[in-house]
Amino acid sequence: MRLLRTMFDFVLVDMPPHFDDVVLALLEEADDVLLVASMDIPSIKNLKVGIQTLDLLSVAGSKLRLVLNRANARVHLDVADVERALGVGADFRIPSDISVPQAVNRGVPVVVDRPRSAAALALRELASALSGGTRDDTGAVAAEPDPSARRRWRPPR
């Protein structure tokens, strides 16, 4: 992780759904830990167990940020109830949007395929919040706040 930080401005790691030594070390090294949950009981239950485990291990703590996927789905679960059950507020809400599976089926990111869709705008908001970037009038992340601080890729020595 430290080497990747010297090579790239942003490093995203999609973690497995279990905690081992490598996962815990990556979580400790992370600036932000995004917890992604869908609006269904099994997803919420599993996330609750994960949050409790991280709390017991004193890992991540204030770095945890909740992302609710399909947050506007009409599934008889209220976002406030989910937040209360998890003990964590939803930092980001990605709405249910038909443009997502359509873009996936075309093999194109939704932010490229349908840049003005509700899901694409929410994903851009998430990226902007994490990167410190600003948004243009379409909702796209326009730039980093300080381009002079941007690191370029360098091959390892």
ROFIGU-776832 format. One record per residue: residue number from 1; x, y, z of N, C-alpha, C, O in turn. Coordinates in steps of 0.001 Angstrom, whole numbers, plus 524288, in hexadecimal, padded with zeros to 5 digits. Each point is the difference from the previous one (the first is absolute). Layout:
BEGIN
ZADO     n      nx      ny      nz     cax     cay     caz      cx      cy      cz      ox      oy      oz
ZADO   NUM       X       Y       Z       X       Y       Z       X       Y       Z       X       Y       Z
...
//
This chain:
BEGIN
ZADO     n      nx      ny      nz     cax     cay     caz      cx      cy      cz      ox      oy      oz
ZADO     1   8033C   7FB6A   80000   7FCC4   80496   80000   80379   804EC   80000   7FEEE   803BE   7FD2D
ZADO     2   80515   7FC33   805EA   80369   8049A   80039   80291   80105   7FABB   80079   80481   7FE63
ZADO     3   8012E   7F76B   7FEF0   8024F   8009B   7FAD6   7FBFF   8022A   7FC27   80136   80385   7FCF5
ZADO     4   7FA1B   7FA6C   8032C   7FBE1   801EA   7FC78   7FED8   805C1   800F1   7FEFF   802E8   7FC4D
ZADO     5   80122   7FEC2   8089C   7FF0C   8058C   80139   8041C   80395   7FD90   7FEDB   8047E   7FEB9
ZADO     6   805E6   7F989   800A2   8040B   8033D   7FD8C   7FF53   80037   7FA19   8021B   8037C   7FD70
ZADO     7   7FAFB   7F8D5   80068   7FF6A   7FFA3   7FA5A   7FAE9   80263   7FDF1   7FFBF   801A2   7FB7C
ZADO     8   7FC3C   7FE92   807CA   7FADA   801A4   7FE37   7FD8E   803E5   803C7   80124   7FFFF   804AC
ZADO     9   7FB79   80353   7F934   7FD27   803BF   8033A   7FBF8   7FD4F   80377   7FF3D   8017C   80483
ZADO    10   7FE38   7FA94   7F958   7FBE0   7FD3F   802D5   800C5   7FA2B   7FF49   8014A   7FE2A   7FBBF
ZADO    11   7FDE8   7FEF4   8087B   80056   7FA51   7FFCF   7FAEC   7FDDF   80248   7FEB4   8010B   80483
ZADO    12   7FE73   7FBFC   7F859   7FB2A   7FD86   801BE   800FA   7FA2E   8006A   80241   7FDA2   7FC7A
ZADO    13   7FC0E   80013   807D1   800AE   7FA6A   800CE   7FAAA   7FDA8   80128   7FD84   80164   803E0
ZADO    14   800BB   7FB18   7F8D0   7FB1D   7FD31   800D9   8014A   7FB50   8036E   802A6   7FC5A   7FE54
ZADO    15   7FB73   803D0   80673   80178   7FC19   803E5   7FC5A   7FB4C   7FFEB   7FB78   80076   7FE74
ZADO    16   80679   7FB0D   80331   7FCA1   7FB60   8007F   7FC63   800B2   804B8   800E2   8036D   80342
ZADO    17   7FB17   7F95C   7FD1A   7FC3C   80097   80450   801BB   7FD76   80520   7FCBA   7FED5   80353
ZADO    18   80846   80052   7FD58   801FF   7FDC2   804DD   804C1   80320   801CD   80251   802F8   7FD04
ZADO    19   7FF0F   7FC48   807EE   8046F   802C6   80236   80477   7FC29   800F9   7FF7D   7FC50   8030B
ZADO    20   804E1   804A2   7FA51   804BF   7FD18   8012A   80444   8040C   80106   7FEEA   804AF   80006
ZADO    21   805E4   7F992   800D1   8043A   803A0   80152   800E9   80417   7FBBA   800F1   80492   8012A
ZADO    22   7FEC6   7F9CA   7F9F0   800E7   803A5   7FBA9   7FBAA   80414   7FFCA   80111   804A8   7FF77
ZADO    23   7FA11   7F99E   800F4   7FB91   803A1   7FFD6   80055   803DE   80488   7FF36   804AE   7FF3C
ZADO    24   801ED   7F973   80565   80056   80377   8048E   80471   803ED   7FF65   7FF6D   8048A   80179
ZADO    25   804F6   7F9C7   7FC64   8045F   8039F   7FF26   7FE79   80431   7FC01   8014E   80494   800AE
ZADO    26   7FBF7   7F9E4   7FB38   7FE40   803CF   7FC17   7FC0D   803CD   8024F   80026   804A8   7FECF
ZADO    27   7FC5B   7F96E   80473   7FC23   8036E   8027D   802AA   80400   8038F   7FE72   8048D   80028
ZADO    28   8058A   7F9BF   802AC   802CF   8039F   80367   802E2   80423   7FCDE   8007E   80475   801BC
ZADO    29   80168   7FA1C   7F9B3   80300   80396   7FCAE   7FC81   803CB   7FCFA   801D0   80417   7FE3F
ZADO    30   7F93F   7FA94   80126   7FC63   80305   7FCBD   7FEB7   80551   80253   7FFDF   800AC   804C3
ZADO    31   7FF2E   8031C   7F7C5   7FE13   8051B   801B1   7FA22   7FFCA   800FB   7FE0D   8024F   803BD
ZADO    32   7FF2B   7FAEE   7F8E6   7FA5B   7FF58   80069   7FEAF   7FA4A   7FF1F   80275   7FD62   7FCCD
ZADO    33   7F9AC   800B0   80608   7FE21   7FAAA   7FF58   7FA38   80064   7FEA1   7FCC5   8016F   80343
ZADO    34   801FD   7FD44   7F7E0   7FA99   80039   7FE3B   7FD5D   7FAC8   800F8   801C4   7FBF1   7FE1F
ZADO    35   7FA0D   80436   804CA   7FCDD   7FB5A   80106   7FB43   8005D   7FC69   7FCE4   803A5   80072
ZADO    36   8028C   7F8A0   7FC09   7FBC8   8002E   7FC2F   7FBCC   7FC21   80192   80117   7FB68   800E6
ZADO    37   7FA1C   8067B   7FF6D   7FB97   7FCA5   8016C   7FB80   800F7   7FC47   7FF17   80463   7FE42
ZADO    38   7FE24   7F773   80093   7FB25   8006F   7FD0C   7FB8B   80061   803E3   800A8   7FEEE   804A5
ZADO    39   7FAE8   80293   7F971   7FB70   800B2   80362   7FD19   7FAD1   8009C   7FB72   7FF86   7FE8B
ZADO    40   80750   7FC93   803A8   7FD7B   7FB05   8012D   80211   7FE09   80539   80460   80140   8018C
ZADO    41   7F878   7FBB4   8011C   8013D   7FE39   80549   80527   7FCEA   8003D   80326   80115   80377
ZADO    42   7FDE2   7FB23   7F90A   804FD   7FD2B   80064   804C0   80399   7FF76   803D7   7FF55   802D1
ZADO    43   7FBF2   80474   7F99F   80457   803A9   7FF52   800D0   80342   804EA   8046C   800BA   801BE
ZADO    44   7F761   80132   80074   80051   80340   804B7   80206   7FCC8   80496   80341   801DC   80303
ZADO    45   7FAD6   7F94E   7FD89   801CB   7FC95   80446   805D7   7FEEA   7FF8C   802DC   80060   803D9
ZADO    46   7FEE5   7FE48   7F779   8058D   7FEDA   7FF3C   80361   804CF   80103   80438   7FF94   80246
ZADO    47   7F9F6   804EA   7FC11   802EE   804D1   800F0   80037   8013A   805D5   80409   801C1   801F2
ZADO    48   7F7B7   7FD59   800D5   7FFEA   800E4   805A8   80415   7FC94   802B5   802D2   801DA   8036D
ZADO    49   7FD7F   7F932   7FB10   803E7   7FC71   8023D   8057C   801F8   7FEB2   80375   7FFE6   80356
ZADO    50   7FD5B   801E3   7F7D9   80519   80212   7FE74   80182   804D0   8031E   80479   80078   801B4
ZADO    51   7F7E3   80317   7FF10   8010D   804BA   8030D   8014D   7FE8F   805A5   803A7   80227   80245
ZADO    52   7F964   7FA3B   7FFFF   80112   7FE53   8055F   80565   7FD85   80070   802CB   800E4   803CF
ZADO    53   7FEA9   7FC04   7F851   80527   7FD89   80005   8044F   80422   7FFC2   803CA   7FFC0   802F3
ZADO    54   7FB9E   80407   7F98F   803DF   80432   7FF95   80057   8031E   8050F   80440   80194   8019B
ZADO    55   7F746   7FF52   800EB   7FFFB   802C0   80505   802EC   7FCE5   80426   8031A   80233   802F2
ZADO    56   7FBEC   7F8B4   7FD4F   802AB   7FCB5   803DC   805E0   7FFFA   7FF35   80300   7FFD0   803C0
ZADO    57   7FE9E   80061   7F74B   80593   7FFFA   7FEBA   80260   80578   80011   804B5   8009B   7FF39
ZADO    58   7F81A   80353   801B0   801AF   8057F   7FFDC   802A5   80150   7FAD0   80420   80276   7FFDE
ZADO    59   7F971   7FBDC   7FBEA   801F6   80100   7FABB   7FC16   80377   7FD28   7FB47   7FF36   80073
ZADO    60   80699   8047C   7FCBB   7FD04   8037E   7FC8D   7FD69   8047A   802F5   800E2   80485   7FE9F
ZADO    61   7FC02   7FA70   80552   7FD9D   80417   80333   7FD95   80468   7FCEC   7FC30   7FF32   7FD2F
ZADO    62   805FF   8057C   80350   7FDCC   804AD   7FD90   800B8   80017   7FA11   7FDFA   80381   7FD66
ZADO    63   804D4   7F8C2   80074   800C9   7FFD1   7FA5A   7FB6A   7FD7A   7FD26   7FFB2   8003D   7FB35
ZADO    64   7FCBB   7FD58   807B9   7FB9C   7FD47   7FD9D   7FC2F   803D6   7FD82   7FE78   803E1   80264
ZADO    65   8000A   7FAF7   7F8C9   7FC30   8032D   7FD27   7FC24   7FC45   7FD78   8018A   7FC80   7FD17
ZADO    66   7F985   8043A   803FF   7FBF7   7FC85   7FE0D   7FE0B   801C7   7FAAF   7FEA1   8048C   7FF43
ZADO    67   80142   7F7CE   7FD0A   7FDCB   800D8   7FAD2   7FB45   7FC70   7FF90   80080   7FB39   80036
ZADO    68   7FAE8   8071E   7FF2F   7FB4A   7FCE4   7FF3F   7FEDF   7FF99   7FA36   7FF16   803EC   7FD5F
ZADO    69   800FC   7F754   800AF   7FEF1   7FEF7   7FA89   7FA22   7FF13   7FF57   7FD8D   7FD64   80335
ZADO    70   80040   804C1   7F8A7   7FA60   7FFA3   7FEF9   7FCF6   80256   80495   7FC1D   7FDCE   801C9
ZADO    71   805BC   806A8   8000E   7FDE9   8026B   804BE   7FA5A   801C8   7FF77   7FD52   800AB   803EF
ZADO    72   800D7   8001B   7F751   7FAA5   801B7   7FF50   7FC59   7FB7F   7FE94   7FB76   800E7   7FEB3
ZADO    73   80675   7FA4A   80188   7FCCA   7FB7A   7FE9F   7FB78   7FF7C   803D2   80099   800D9   804B2
ZADO    74   7FAF4   7FDC6   7F93F   7FB55   7FF53   80344   7FFC3   7FA5D   801D1   7FD69   7FCB7   7FDA1
ZADO    75   80550   80241   80694   80086   7FAA9   801F9   7FE40   7FF90   805AE   80183   7FC59   802BD
ZADO    76   7FB60   8074A   7FEFE   7FDF1   8001E   80558   8044E   8008E   80412   7FF6A   7FE3B   8046F
ZADO    77   804EA   8043B   7FA10   8041A   8017A   803AE   800EE   805CD   7FF58   80083   801EE   7FBA0
ZADO    78   7FFB4   800CF   808A7   800FF   80595   7FFDD   805CE   800F2   80116   80255   7FD58   80343
ZADO    79   7FFF7   80668   7FA06   8058F   8013C   800C0   8011C   80140   805BF   803F8   7FE4F   80221
ZADO    80   7F89A   80496   80055   800C9   80165   80584   8001F   7FB1F   80372   8030F   7FFBD   803B4
ZADO    81   7F9A7   7FC68   7FB1F   7FFFA   7FB23   80304   8051B   7FD02   7FF36   8021D   7FDC1   803B0
ZADO    82   7FFD9   80239   7F780   804FA   7FD5D   7FEDB   80470   802B1   802E9   8034C   7FD69   8025B
ZADO    83   7FCCB   807C2   7FD7D   80416   802EE   802C1   7FFC5   7FEE8   805DF   80407   7FF45   80286
ZADO    84   7F746   800A0   7FF96   7FF5D   7FEFC   80599   801D8   7FA71   8014F   802A8   7FF34   803EE
ZADO    85   7FBF6   7FCFD   7F8D6   80189   7FA8F   800FA   805ED   7FF59   7FFC7   80241   7FD0D   8030F
ZADO    86   80043   805BB   7F94B   805A9   7FF82   7FF62   80307   80378   803C8   80494   7FF00   80116
ZADO    87   7F8E6   80507   800E6   802B8   803B7   8035C   803AA   80381   7FCF9   8038F   80255   8023E
ZADO    88   7FB98   7FE0F   7F8A1   8033E   80326   7FC81   7FC65   802E0   7FC44   7FC69   7FDAA   7FDD0
ZADO    89   80482   80761   80171   7FCEC   802F7   7FC3E   801C5   7FEDB   7FA74   80492   7FED3   7FF12
ZADO    90   7F7CD   80187   7FD44   80148   7FF1C   7FA80   802AF   804DD   7FDD5   7FD92   8041E   7FF77
ZADO    91   8076B   7FB5F   7FF4D   802EE   80455   7FDC0   7FE9A   800CD   7FA49   7FFFE   80466   7FE0E
ZADO    92   7FED6   7F754   7FF47   7FECB   80041   7FA70   7FB68   7FC71   7FEDB   7FFA4   7FBAD   80212
ZADO    93   7FCD9   80632   7FA9B   7FB76   7FCF1   7FE65   7FFFF   7FFA2   7FA14   7FF7D   803EB   7FD41
ZADO    94   80116   7F760   800DD   7FFE7   7FF0B   7FA65   7FA82   7FE0E   7FEB6   7FE6E   7FBDE   801E5
ZADO    95   7FEA3   80701   7FAF2   7FA96   7FE6F   7FEFB   7FFA8   7FB4B   7FC5A   80381   7FEF8   7FCE0
ZADO    96   7F834   7FE42   803A2   7FECA   7FBDF   7FC4A   7FEED   802A6   7FAC7   7FD03   803C2   7FFBC
ZADO    97   80566   7FA4B   7FC2A   7FFBD   802B3   7FAF2   800A8   7FBF2   7FBAB   803DC   7FD22   7FFE5
ZADO    98   7F867   802A6   7FC96   80023   7FC3C   7FBB4   804D4   800B4   7FC94   80197   7FC5B   7FD4C
ZADO    99   800BB   80842   802CB   8049D   800EF   7FCC1   804B6   7FCCE   801CA   80393   7FF19   7FCE9
ZADO   100   7FC84   7FF2F   807FC   80479   7FCF6   801EF   80049   7FAA1   7FD67   803FF   7FEC6   7FDA0
ZADO   101   7F7EB   7FDF4   802BA   80078   7FAF2   7FD59   80079   80089   7FA14   8027F   7FCC1   7FD7C
ZADO   102   7FB28   80745   80049   80094   800D7   7FA5C   805B6   80117   7FEA3   8020D   7FDD9   7FC38
ZADO   103   8007D   80573   806D1   80581   80138   7FF05   8036E   7FB35   800EF   8039C   7FEFC   7FCFE
ZADO   104   7FB4C   7FE18   8071E   802F7   7FB3B   8011B   7FF83   7FC37   7FB6B   803DF   7FDAF   7FE57
ZADO   105   7F773   801B1   7FFA4   7FF2B   7FC6B   7FB9E   802D0   801CF   7FB0B   80143   7FCD0   7FCA1
ZADO   106   7FFB4   80838   802EE   802FF   80206   7FB8E   805E1   80001   80121   8032A   800FD   7FC84
ZADO   107   7FE3F   7FDEA   80856   8058B   7FFE4   80164   80264   80568   80081   804AE   800B3   7FF25
ZADO   108   7F814   80326   80241   801BE   8056A   8005E   7FE76   8021A   80562   7FBA5   7FEFC   801C5
ZADO   109   807C5   803E6   800DE   7FE7F   80254   80505   7FB46   80392   7FF58   7FF95   802D4   7FC22
ZADO   110   7FCE8   7FD08   807A0   7FB44   80331   7FFA4   80147   805D7   7FFAA   7FD13   802F3   7FD94
ZADO   111   80730   7FEB9   804C8   80167   8058A   7FFC5   801B0   801AF   7FA8F   80014   804A8   7FED0
ZADO   112   80147   7F792   7FDE0   80159   80111   7FA8D   7FB3B   7FF26   7FC86   7FED9   80329   7FC90
ZADO   113   7FE62   7F87D   80463   7FB92   7FE78   7FCC1   7FB61   803BC   80098   7FDAE   801A1   7FC1D
ZADO   114   80101   7FFB3   808A8   7FB9E   80380   80127   801B9   803F9   80423   7FE6D   7FFA1   80487
ZADO   115   804D3   80430   7F9E8   80268   8038D   803CE   7FC28   80364   80318   8015B   801EE   80430
ZADO   116   7F9F0   7FED1   7F9D8   7FC30   80337   802CD   7FBF9   7FCC7   80307   7FC4C   80229   8022E
ZADO   117   8046E   7F8A9   7FDF3   7FC5E   7FCB7   802ED   800B2   800F6   805D9   8040A   801EE   801BF
ZADO   118   7F7F5   7FCB0   80134   8002F   800DE   805AC   80488   7FCFE   80284   802A3   8020A   80376
ZADO   119   7FE41   7F924   7FACF   80442   7FCEC   80243   8054C   8025C   7FEA6   80374   80042   80356
ZADO   120   7FD3A   80179   7F7C5   804FB   80254   7FE63   80114   804FA   8031C   8046C   800E6   801A9
ZADO   121   7F7A4   80247   7FF1F   800BD   804D1   80307   8016E   7FECB   805A7   8034D   802A4   8024B
ZADO   122   7FA36   7F95D   7FFF8   80142   7FE82   80567   8058C   7FDD9   80060   802C4   80117   803C7
ZADO   123   7FEDE   7FBDF   7F859   80551   7FDE9   80004   80403   80457   7FF53   8042F   7FFD5   8025C
ZADO   124   7FA90   80409   7FA72   80385   8047A   7FF6D   80061   8030F   80518   80434   801DA   8016C
ZADO   125   7F77C   7FEAC   80147   80000   802A6   80516   80382   7FD1B   803D9   802FB   8026D   802E4
ZADO   126   7FCA9   7F86D   7FD23   8035A   7FCD1   8035C   805B6   800DB   7FE95   8033F   800DF   80371
ZADO   127   7FDFF   7FEE5   7F78B   80570   800C9   7FE44   801EC   8056C   80169   80475   800A7   801AE
ZADO   128   7F83C   80330   7FDA7   80178   8055D   80144   80117   8009F   805D8   803D0   8027C   8018D
ZADO   129   7F8D2   7FB3E   8019F   800AE   8006D   805AB   8050F   7FD58   801C7   802C0   80207   80362
ZADO   130   7FE74   7F97D   7FA5B   804B7   7FD32   8019A   804F9   8026D   7FDD6   8041D   7FFC4   8027B
ZADO   131   7FB84   80292   7F8E2   804B2   80226   7FD86   80104   805A6   80172   80448   80202   7FF23
ZADO   132   7F7D5   8008C   80309   8009C   8058C   8011E   7FF56   80348   7FB22   80118   804AE   80013
ZADO   133   7FD20   7F8F1   7FBB0   7FF46   802C9   7FB11   7FB29   80367   8000C   7FCC6   7FFB5   8038E
ZADO   134   802CA   80374   7F883   7FB6E   8034D   7FF5A   7FCDD   7FDF6   7FB67   80215   7FD42   7FCA5
ZADO   135   7F8E0   80415   80332   7FCAC   7FE1A   7FBD3   7FEB9   8045B   7FC31   7FF6B   80488   80180
ZADO   136   80026   7FA00   7F975   7FE3D   803CC   7FC2A   7FA0C   7FFDD   7FFC7   7FD8F   7FD4E   80324
ZADO   137   8000D   8058E   7F933   7FA52   8005F   7FFE8   7FD46   7FAEF   7FE6D   7FB3D   7FFA6   80094
ZADO   138   80789   7FC70   7FD79   7FDA5   7FAF0   7FEC5   80064   7FC44   80498   7FDC2   7FBC0   7FFD7
ZADO   139   80507   805BF   80439   800C9   7FC97   80473   80511   7FD01   7FFAF   80149   7FD0C   80392
ZADO   140   801A0   803A8   7F838   804F9   7FD38   7FF68   80418   80262   8038B   7FFFD   804B5   800FC
ZADO   141   80388   7F7FE   800ED   80457   801F8   8031A   80380   80309   7FC52   80235   7FDCF   7FC55
ZADO   142   7FE4C   80740   804A9   802C1   8036B   7FC60   805E0   7FFCE   800B9   802E5   7FFA1   7FC2D
ZADO   143   7FEE6   8009D   808A0   805A2   8002C   800DF   80123   7FF0A   805B5   7FC8B   80063   80352
ZADO   144   80842   7FE60   7FDC8   801BF   7FFB6   80566   800E6   80591   801E6   8011D   80372   7FCD6
ZADO   145   7FE6F   7FD82   8082E   800A6   8054E   801E7   80566   8024A   7FF16   80088   804B7   7FF38
ZADO   146   8037A   7F802   800DE   8054D   801EF   7FF54   802D7   7FCA6   7FBFE   8028E   7FC32   80176
ZADO   147   7FD12   80520   7F97F   80275   7FCC3   7FC00   805E5   7FF88   800A9   80243   7FC26   7FE37
ZADO   148   8004C   80798   80445   805AE   7FFA5   800AA   8017D   7FB9F   803C1   80477   7FE37   7FFFD
ZADO   149   7F7CB   80005   80341   80114   7FBCD   803B6   7FF4B   7FAA5   7FD87   80120   7FC07   80277
ZADO   150   7FD11   803D4   7F8D3   7FEEE   7FB14   7FD4E   80514   7FD10   7FEE7   803AE   8022B   7FDCA
ZADO   151   7FC76   7F8D6   803CB   80487   7FCBA   7FEF9   7FF45   7FD41   7FADC   7FBA1   7FE91   7FE99
ZADO   152   8087D   800B4   7FEA5   7FFE0   7FD10   7FB15   80213   7FA88   800FC   802E9   7FF12   803B7
ZADO   153   7FB89   7FD4E   7F8DE   801D9   7FAB4   8007B   805D0   7FFC6   7FF13   8020A   80253   7FC51
ZADO   154   800A0   7FACF   8071B   80599   7FF1A   7FF6D   800E8   7FA2D   80084   7FDBE   7FD7E   8036E
ZADO   155   8058B   80052   7F932   8011F   7FA63   800A8   802F8   7FF18   80513   80313   80353   801A0
ZADO   156   7FC07   7F81F   800F2   802DA   7FEE0   804D5   805CB   7FF5A   7FEE4   80193   7FE63   7FBC1
ZADO   157   8018A   802E6   80827   805B6   7FF99   7FF6E   801DC   7FA93   8012F   804AF   7FEF1   7FFB9
//
